[in-house]
């Protein structure tokens, strides 16, 4: 698994307002290729065609870079994390999680502009990293949130179809073949 000491990307992604402070939203990410076997948790809802193969793991942190007048220790504030897996043979991207830290999280994800901002940044980053991806799959639940609200949130993000594998309603798919 990639570790925090091996960041390979650190890029600005626009501005973000948190409370009364506005700063630059940044994405820090690292990747690592690894073997997988179909018995991993992903087999529950990712429509894989092979029983074992290679995937790329992506770990990300989202943080704000505060204005220059802030003291040094306040210039960077981590606000959330992301994790994804790209299955090379099937060209499927599993956006496993994209979460805000508790102190930044709103109860309703559908009305949370900060969550929308980091999700959009992470998905755009993943699509640039894996331009051959034909599907993105994401879980239809996220434990910090009410399941019905999370499902509505993922639908707002364009995940409109249930995964054809696993238990119904466990995951949602966004078809991006052709550059949606």
PyMOL commands that set and color helices and strands:
alter all, ss='L'
color gray80, all
select helices_A, chain A and resi 4-6+41-44+72-74+102-104+109-111+113-129+147-156
alter helices_A, ss='H'
color red, helices_A
select strands_A, chain A and resi 9-18+21-37+52-65+76-87+92-100+135-139+161-162+171-175
alter strands_A, ss='S'
color yellow, strands_A
deselect
rebuild
show_as cartoon
